[in-house]
Amino acid sequence: MIEKAYAKLHGNYEILTSGNIDEALQELTGLVAEKILPDIKGIFPPPNHPCKNDFFKWMKDWDNEESLIGCSIQADPGKAEEHCDNGLMKGHAYGILDIINLQTSDGV
């Protein structure tokens, strides 16, 4: 229902296509959002960001503080959505529900 009300507030669902999750969370909560973008060479996290040394710990700290966390992959110009090889979609916003550390069968 929240998504439907949000779309109605902005006119229709088409306007929400390929939006930024940080903007949506900021509008829905009234809180300030932090956006982390790759640097100009595509390096993520960027070398000058405080999370550059331990991105997982940084994300886990925000999760422990019950912060709202989301992510997205920038769509290519002219394409609203396209599938990546890993099953994610470019141009789609994802809400992150939990930050966990998984061990694979090979110990990595």
C-alpha positions as YAML, in Angstrom:
chain: A
units: angstrom
residues:
- id: 1
  name: MET
  ca: [0.00, 0.00, 0.00]
- id: 2
  name: ILE
  ca: [2.88, 2.35, 0.74]
- id: 3
  name: GLU
  ca: [4.28, 1.86, -2.76]
- id: 4
  name: LYS
  ca: [0.87, 2.58, -4.31]
- id: 5
  name: ALA
  ca: [0.45, 5.75, -2.22]
- id: 6
  name: TYR
  ca: [3.99, 6.86, -3.10]
- id: 7
  name: ALA
  ca: [3.29, 6.35, -6.82]
- id: 8
  name: LYS
  ca: [0.03, 8.28, -6.53]
- id: 9
  name: LEU
  ca: [1.82, 11.13, -4.74]
- id: 10
  name: HIS
  ca: [4.29, 11.37, -7.66]
- id: 11
  name: GLY
  ca: [1.69, 10.93, -10.39]
- id: 12
  name: ASN
  ca: [2.05, 7.28, -11.43]
- id: 13
  name: TYR
  ca: [4.30, 4.19, -11.31]
- id: 14
  name: GLU
  ca: [6.17, 5.16, -14.50]
- id: 15
  name: ILE
  ca: [7.70, 8.15, -12.72]
- id: 16
  name: LEU
  ca: [9.16, 5.79, -10.08]
- id: 17
  name: THR
  ca: [10.96, 3.61, -12.66]
- id: 18
  name: SER
  ca: [14.72, 3.55, -12.09]
- id: 19
  name: GLY
  ca: [14.49, 5.82, -9.08]
- id: 20
  name: ASN
  ca: [17.10, 5.96, -6.36]
- id: 21
  name: ILE
  ca: [16.36, 4.09, -3.14]
- id: 22
  name: ASP
  ca: [18.12, 6.75, -1.06]
- id: 23
  name: GLU
  ca: [15.70, 9.39, -2.32]
- id: 24
  name: ALA
  ca: [12.68, 7.17, -1.61]
- id: 25
  name: LEU
  ca: [13.85, 6.32, 1.92]
- id: 26
  name: GLN
  ca: [14.58, 9.98, 2.61]
- id: 27
  name: GLU
  ca: [11.11, 11.03, 1.42]
- id: 28
  name: LEU
  ca: [9.34, 8.26, 3.35]
- id: 29
  name: THR
  ca: [11.19, 8.77, 6.63]
- id: 30
  name: GLY
  ca: [12.26, 12.42, 6.58]
- id: 31
  name: LEU
  ca: [15.75, 11.29, 7.61]
- id: 32
  name: VAL
  ca: [19.03, 12.12, 5.88]
- id: 33
  name: ALA
  ca: [20.38, 9.53, 3.44]
- id: 34
  name: GLU
  ca: [24.00, 8.77, 2.65]
- id: 35
  name: LYS
  ca: [24.82, 7.68, -0.88]
- id: 36
  name: ILE
  ca: [28.10, 5.93, -1.72]
- id: 37
  name: LEU
  ca: [29.02, 5.97, -5.40]
- id: 38
  name: PRO
  ca: [32.00, 4.41, -7.17]
- id: 39
  name: ASP
  ca: [34.77, 6.85, -8.06]
- id: 40
  name: ILE
  ca: [35.27, 8.05, -11.63]
- id: 41
  name: LYS
  ca: [37.22, 4.86, -12.46]
- id: 42
  name: GLY
  ca: [34.40, 2.64, -11.15]
- id: 43
  name: ILE
  ca: [36.22, 1.66, -7.93]
- id: 44
  name: PHE
  ca: [33.84, 0.82, -5.10]
- id: 45
  name: PRO
  ca: [34.01, 1.73, -2.34]
- id: 46
  name: PRO
  ca: [35.86, 4.88, -3.39]
- id: 47
  name: PRO
  ca: [39.39, 5.22, -1.96]
- id: 48
  name: ASN
  ca: [38.54, 8.45, -0.09]
- id: 49
  name: HIS
  ca: [35.46, 7.06, 1.72]
- id: 50
  name: PRO
  ca: [35.67, 6.13, 5.45]
- id: 51
  name: CYS
  ca: [34.40, 2.60, 4.69]
- id: 52
  name: LYS
  ca: [37.20, 1.82, 2.20]
- id: 53
  name: ASN
  ca: [39.23, -0.39, 4.59]
- id: 54
  name: ASP
  ca: [36.40, -2.61, 5.85]
- id: 55
  name: PHE
  ca: [33.17, -2.19, 3.91]
- id: 56
  name: PHE
  ca: [31.55, -5.26, 5.52]
- id: 57
  name: LYS
  ca: [32.18, -3.97, 9.07]
- id: 58
  name: TRP
  ca: [30.90, -0.54, 8.08]
- id: 59
  name: MET
  ca: [27.69, -2.04, 6.68]
- id: 60
  name: LYS
  ca: [27.30, -4.33, 9.72]
- id: 61
  name: ASP
  ca: [27.62, -1.33, 12.07]
- id: 62
  name: TRP
  ca: [24.82, 0.48, 10.21]
- id: 63
  name: ASP
  ca: [22.72, -2.70, 10.28]
- id: 64
  name: ASN
  ca: [23.26, -3.05, 14.05]
- id: 65
  name: GLU
  ca: [21.97, 0.51, 14.45]
- id: 66
  name: GLU
  ca: [18.81, -0.58, 12.58]
- id: 67
  name: SER
  ca: [19.48, 1.79, 9.69]
- id: 68
  name: LEU
  ca: [17.51, 1.44, 6.48]
- id: 69
  name: ILE
  ca: [19.95, 0.21, 3.81]
- id: 70
  name: GLY
  ca: [19.47, -0.22, 0.09]
- id: 71
  name: CYS
  ca: [21.47, -0.54, -3.09]
- id: 72
  name: SER
  ca: [21.14, -0.47, -6.86]
- id: 73
  name: ILE
  ca: [23.14, -0.94, -10.04]
- id: 74
  name: GLN
  ca: [23.09, 1.97, -12.49]
- id: 75
  name: ALA
  ca: [21.22, 1.11, -15.68]
- id: 76
  name: ASP
  ca: [22.86, 1.76, -19.03]
- id: 77
  name: PRO
  ca: [21.57, 4.89, -20.82]
- id: 78
  name: GLY
  ca: [18.36, 4.18, -22.72]
- id: 79
  name: LYS
  ca: [17.65, 0.95, -20.82]
- id: 80
  name: ALA
  ca: [15.38, 1.10, -17.78]
- id: 81
  name: GLU
  ca: [16.12, -2.44, -16.59]
- id: 82
  name: GLU
  ca: [18.43, -5.23, -17.69]
- id: 83
  name: HIS
  ca: [19.54, -8.47, -16.05]
- id: 84
  name: CYS
  ca: [23.12, -8.94, -14.85]
- id: 85
  name: ASP
  ca: [24.92, -12.30, -14.95]
- id: 86
  name: ASN
  ca: [24.53, -12.61, -11.15]
- id: 87
  name: GLY
  ca: [20.71, -12.42, -11.34]
- id: 88
  name: LEU
  ca: [20.40, -8.82, -10.18]
- id: 89
  name: MET
  ca: [18.83, -6.15, -12.36]
- id: 90
  name: LYS
  ca: [20.33, -2.84, -13.38]
- id: 91
  name: GLY
  ca: [17.96, 0.06, -12.79]
- id: 92
  name: HIS
  ca: [16.22, -1.73, -9.90]
- id: 93
  name: ALA
  ca: [16.39, -0.69, -6.23]
- id: 94
  name: TYR
  ca: [17.01, -3.36, -3.58]
- id: 95
  name: GLY
  ca: [16.25, -3.01, 0.12]
- id: 96
  name: ILE
  ca: [18.86, -4.76, 2.26]
- id: 97
  name: LEU
  ca: [17.21, -6.62, 5.12]
- id: 98
  name: ASP
  ca: [20.26, -8.02, 6.92]
- id: 99
  name: ILE
  ca: [24.05, -8.05, 6.74]
- id: 100
  name: ILE
  ca: [25.47, -11.52, 7.38]
- id: 101
  name: ASN
  ca: [28.81, -13.24, 6.87]
- id: 102
  name: LEU
  ca: [28.46, -16.51, 4.94]
- id: 103
  name: GLN
  ca: [31.06, -19.23, 4.80]
- id: 104
  name: THR
  ca: [31.19, -21.16, 1.53]
- id: 105
  name: SER
  ca: [31.95, -24.87, 1.33]
- id: 106
  name: ASP
  ca: [35.53, -24.05, 0.29]
- id: 107
  name: GLY
  ca: [36.03, -21.86, 3.39]
- id: 108
  name: VAL
  ca: [36.03, -18.51, 1.60]
...
